[in-house]
Amino acid sequence: MSPRKIRAVAWKELIQAARDPLSLAMLLGVPTMMLLLYGYALSFDVRHIRLAVQDLDKSPQSRELVASFVNNEYFTQVADLPAGADLEHLTERREAKAILVIPEGTGDRLTAGRNAPIQLVVDGADANTASAVMGYAAAIVAAANAARVAAGGRLEVAPIAFEPRVWYNPELDSTHFLVPGLIGFILMLTGVLSTALSVVREKERGTLEQLRVTSLKPGELILGKILPYLGISLAATATILAAARVLFGVVVRGPYLDLFAVTLLYLIGALAFGLLVSSLVDNQAIAFQVGTLGSMLPAIFLSGFIFPIRSMPAALQVITYIVPARYFNVVLRGVILKGAGLSVYPKDVLFLAIYATVVMTLAWVRLSRKEV
């Protein structure tokens, strides 16, 4: 292959992309916009849960317990219910997600050192939120019990000293988990669409046939098409990482060279898949639909980006093995959050290399056919 011809095709592609504001916006602006949208809107953290309180005791101890629930960012008190209030009606109208019920005599029982049962009514329509509410409540009650034991001067020795320590994401901020997955999703989507629309645009305008009658070889045409978008996608990656650090505090802890290498490998597979899509369709509307469905849906639902793969049915777990975003997310989270290098993830890197090779070969064979 001639480097001069590859440079000529690549330069033509760059000029064409520069003259097409929509393409540039898709490649540079859309990734940052999607990072902002998903980074701020998508979160597994449950905060400011609407809590109604029915304190039938009105003692200092009960007020102290209520204060321990509402003096944090997890619960927000929205109602103080009298005796006989219709609790079910309150949850049906979604005025409260949880109701704390403190019966009469709670203060006397606590003062006497006896058990004081309380009730937490939780709206279980949203199972994930309900689980989080019960977890928060259990932690708050445990902390309140520990504070009372300390204040009472009694010493209780636990048989096991439990001291949890969270590595890599000490604040348990779900954004730090989601942002690396967002990078994989965004790069796959933009990479596939950029090359798919580029080649199909040539078909629609009839310029692809003009390129075929020249002395260009299929490999020179393919490389010339891929290289400009590879450079633009790498620039978009740098922009996304900078935005993630400034806006969400996500710092790359691992080697930047390893991050660049695995991103380059992943992008080659995405761009090659776009070429393969372009060889199968003849207009940009269909190319957009096929490219979006073939890249976005697997990257969201079958990559472990949002939904744990181990929780999926066995048949879907098998399908996830052919989704490149599954492996890229593992490596990306390891490099960004844990500071690991590529040597820790040889199988994931190997699959990305195999995927890029296979898809590039298929695209090469398809685009080499005269009838395409």
N, C-alpha and C positions, 0 to 999 in steps of 0.2 A: 504493500500500500504506500501511496505517496503522501508524505507529511504536508506537502504544499497543497494538494487537493483537499486534504482534510481541513487544513486551515482556511481554505477558501470557502468550503461549505459552512464551517463554523462561523466565519466572519459574516457570511450572508445571513445566517440564522440570528446572530446577534443584532445585526442591523434591522432585520425583520421584527425581532422582539422589541427593540427600542422604538420602532414606529407603531407598535401596537400597545397602547396604554393599558388595555384590558389584560393582556398577557403579563405585563410587568406588575400590575396591581395584584394579579393572582399569585405570582411567584414571590413577590416581596412584601406586599401589603397584607394579603390574606393570612399568611402564617402568623404575623404579629397580632392581627385582629382576632384570629381564632384563639391564640394564646390568652389574650386579654379576656375574651368572652368565656372560654371554658375555665380558665384559671380562677376567675372571680366567681363565676356562676356555679361551677361544678365543685362540690365539696362533700365529703363524708362526715364532716364535723357537725354535730347537732348542738346548736346554741340557742339561747333565749327561748326555752320551751315555756309555753303558756301554762302557768300553774295556778290553780284555784286552791284556796285554803279554807277548810272548815274546822276551825279551832273551837271545840266545845268545852275546853278546859279553862282557857284564858288565864293560865298560871304563868309565872315567870319562866318555868321550865319549858312550857309549850311555846311561848313566844321566842325563847332562845332557839328551840328546834326549828321554828319557822324561819328565823333569821339565818340559820345555817343553810337553809335551802335557797333563799332568795338573794343572799349577799354574795353572789358570784355571777358569772356570765352564762351559766347553764340554765337556770330557771329565772323566769320573770313572773312575779305575782300579778295576776289580772283580776282576781276577785277574792273577796273575803265573805264566805258563805255563812249564813245563819243556820241554826238547827232546823232540820226539816226541808232543806233546799233540795230541789230535784237535780241530783247529780247526773243522771242519765241524759236529761234534757240539755244540760250544759255541754256534755261531750258530743251529743248529736249535732248541735249547732256549731261545733268546732270552736267554741269560745275558750276552751281549755283542752290541752293535750293530756294533762294529769291533774288529779285532785288529791291533796293531802288532807286526810281526816284524822284529827287528834281527839280521841274520846275524853269524856269527863273522868277526872281522877288520875290523869296521867302524871301531873305534878306530885300528887301524894304518893303514888307508887314509886316514882323515881327517888323521892326523898327518903322513903322507907327502904330503898335498896332492892325493890322487887321489879320484876319485868313489867314493862309498860308497852303493850301492843299498840301500834298505830297502823293506819291503812293508807296505801297509795293506789288510787284508781287510775289506770293508764288506758288511753285510747290505743287499742291494738290494731286499728285499721292499717296503719303503716308499721309493719313488723320491725323494720330496721330502726325507726325512731323509737318505738316502744322498747326495744332491747337497750338502746342507748339511755333512755330515761330510767329504766330499772337499774342499769349499771351506775349511773350518776347517783341515784337515790341511795343505793347500797353503800357507795363510797362515802357519801355525806353522813349517813347514819353511823357508819363505822368510825368516822372521824369524831362525830359528836360523842359517841360512847367512850372513845379514847380520852377525849378532853374531860369528860365527867370522872373517869377513873383517876386521871391525873389530879384533878381538882379535889377529889375526895381523899387523896393521900393514901389510897390503897395500892398495893404492889401486886401486879399479876404477871407471872412469868410464863411466857408462851413456850411450848415445847420446841417450836421451830421459829427462828428469827427470819422473817420474810422482809427482804429489802430489794425491791425491783429496781433495775437500772435499764434504761432504754438507750440503745446505741443507734447512731446514724440519724435518728430523727427524735431527739429527746422530748420535743414539745408535742409529739404525736400529731403533727399538722398534716392533714391529708393532702394539702396542696403540694408538699414536697414529694409525695408519692405520685400524684397525678401529673405534675408538670413534665417529668421525663417521658411518661406515656403519651402525653400530648405532642411532644416533639416527634415521636415515632409516627403517630397518626397524621400529623400535619405534613411531614416530609413525604410519606407514602402517597397521600392524596395529591399534593402539588407536583411531585415527581412524575406520577403516572399521567396526570392530565396535561402537563406541559409537553411531553413528547408525543402523546396520543393526538392532541389537537394540532400540533405542529405538522405531523406527516399527513393527517387527514386534510388539513388546510391546503397542502400541496396537491392532494388528489382533487379537491373541489375546484381549484384554480387551473388545473391542468399542467402545472409546472413540474409535477413529479415525473410525467412522461418525458418532459424536456430534459430532466436530469438523467433519466435512464438512457437516452440516446447519446449522452456524452461519454467520455472515457472513464467516468467514475465507476469504481467497483462497489459492490454492495457494502463491503466493510468500510470503505471510505465515506460513503453516504451515511451509514449508521453512526460512525464515530463523530463525523461532522455535525450530526444532529444532536448527539448526546452531550458532547463536551461543553457547549455554551450553557445548557441547562444544568449540567453538573456544577459548573462554577457558580451560577446564580443560586442554585439550591444550597451550596455550601455557604454562600454569603447570607442567605436567609437563615441557615442554622446558627451562624454567629449572631445574627440579629435576635433570634429567639432566645439564645442563651444569655445574651446581654439583658434583654427585657426580663427574663426569668429571675436574673440576679437582682436587678434594680427593683422590680415590682413585688416579687414573692420571696426574695432572700434565698433563692436556690443557688448554691455555690458549687462549682465543679471541684470536687475533692481529689479526683484521680488525675492521671496524666492526660494532658490535652492531646498529645500525639496519638494515644490509644483511642481517645474519643473521636479524633479526626479520622483515623483508620476505619473504625467500625461504621461511622457515619458514611464514609465514602463507599464502603462495600454495600451498605443498605441502599444508598441512593442509586448505585449502579443497577441493583435489582429492580428498584422502583421505575427508573427510566426505561430499562429494558422491557418491563411489563407494559409500559405505555406504548412502546414501539410495537409490541405484540398485539395490543388492542387496536392500534392504527392499521395493522395489516388485515384485520378481520372486518372492519367497518368502512363505510365510504362517505359519511358526512359527520360534521362536528357535533351535531346534537346527539346522535347515537354514541359517538365516541365519548362524549361527556358522561352520558348515562352509564355506559358500560364501565368506563374508567372509575366513576364514582362508586358504583356498586361493587366492583371488583377490588377496590382498595379501601374505601372508607368503612364499609360494614365489617369485613374481617378484622381491620385494625382496631375497631371499637369493641366488637362483641367477642371475638375469638382470640384475642392476643393477651388477655390478662390485664389489659389497660384499666378496666373498671371492674369486670366480673372475674372472680377467681376461677381459674381453669379447673381446679380440683372439685369445684362445686357443680360443674356442668355434667350432663349425661355422658355416658361412656362414648357414644357415637360422636358427639360434638368434640370430646377430648381428642379423639383420633384425628378429626379434621383440623384441629389447631396445630398439628405438627407440620402442616404445609403453609402456615401463615408466617411470613418472615417477621412481622411486627412482634410476634411472641418472643422470638429470640433477641431481637433488637432491644426490646423493653428490658429484658433481663440484664443485658450487658450495659445498657445506658444507665439504669438505676444503680448498678454496681459501681460504675465509674463515677457517676455524679454524686451519689449519696454516700457510698461506702469507701470511695477512694481506691477501688480495686483496679487492676490492669487487665488486659485481654488474656493474659496467661491463666487467669482464674476461670475463664469461660471458653475453653477451647471448642467444646461441642457446639455452642451457640454460634461462634464465629465461623466454624466449619460449615454449618448449615447455611448461613448467610452467603458464604462463598459458593456453595453448591447451588443455591437458589439463583444467584446472580448469573452463574455460568449456564444453567439449564435454560432460564428464561431468555438470556441473551442469544443462545444458540437457536432457540425456537424463533425468535424475532428475526434473526439473521436468515434462517432458512425461508421464512415466510416472505420477507421483503426482497429476497433474491429471485423469487418467482416473477416471471414477466406479467402474469395476469393479475397480480395484486395491485 
